[in-house]
Amino acid sequence: MKKALILLLFITTTSSFAQKSMVNNDDPTEFMNTITADKLKTKLYIVASDEMEGRETGSKGQKKAGNYLIDQYKKSKISYPKGATSYYQPIPAAFLNAKRNENLPDSENIWAYIEGSEKPDEVLVISAHYDHVGIKNGEIYNGADDDGSGTVAILQIAEAFQKAKKAGHGPKRSILFLHVTGEEHGLHGSRFYSQNPLFPIANTIADINIDMIGRRDVEHANSNNYVYVIGADRLSSDLHNITVAQNDKYTKLDLDFKFNDPKDPNHFYERSDHYNFAKFGIPAVFLFNGVHEDYHGKGDEPEKIEYDALAKRTQLAFVIAWDLVNRPERIVVDKPIK
Ligand SMILES: [Zn+2]
């Protein structure tokens, strides 16, 4: 009786050990698969609902959207960053209005954080703007793609990393989830962060910026299985190679580098929040679906989002992040700032 019990105990212990070690710390698949179209859809219908009044910078609606983001982080038990006193990085109106002589009220970036287990001082930033253009002529501009899509993508990526952490596979480096404000008025939130960084710029290993990943443009009318990759190779050949390799391995999207051409007249590289990181020498990759008929229009609604594409592109951002925070050596910066 006793012997059998000991044997049984031995079997259970070894088998649970075997099970645990089967999950390779280098393999993000299990956690990547927690990022689903359904979860993103549920969140986006809230972030891009009329209740948020188009999320104009500093407005009541934007603050409501911000509260929703914070509630989600609290639910997932993801705290605000070490060194901060809340989920907010307040930005005074004077800063927001200095450049374009506008009349915006105070606003705030929202941040959350998962600390790295081995190199906590090295930080990856994942950014997306949560402001949009508000209400015009009585119509609410809900900005589901711009940038509700990036906003909910960050929430889902954070949840996936938190699940990995709970399962004993937390990131080795730290991750700052940064929802920036004032993008539509001139990339203000990211500019404020880069000038007032919570973690030293020198310790910031990269920025993954997500701005519009839920729709398709006319160039890809036949398939939504693509994403534009912009900026990855400008400062770091590692960042480019990691983006390509992780996509080949896990998401198999058609990576379109058309807008990465420095001579492209759209200059998207300079037009979203990652640019404020790149300016300081931080390697940045921008994921983007291109523009469409509802860009900055009242038709940018959650009903028009292609949730399968949103999920895949979010998964790509997640697996790039996974590699960046878990690789033994920090990625190199081997090209000059231009
Ligand atoms: Zn945008």
Boltz pocket constraint, residues with backbone or C-beta under 6 A from the ligand:
constraints:
  - pocket:
      binder: B
      contacts: [[A, 129], [A, 146], [A, 147], [A, 183], [A, 211], [A, 212]]
      max_distance: 6.0
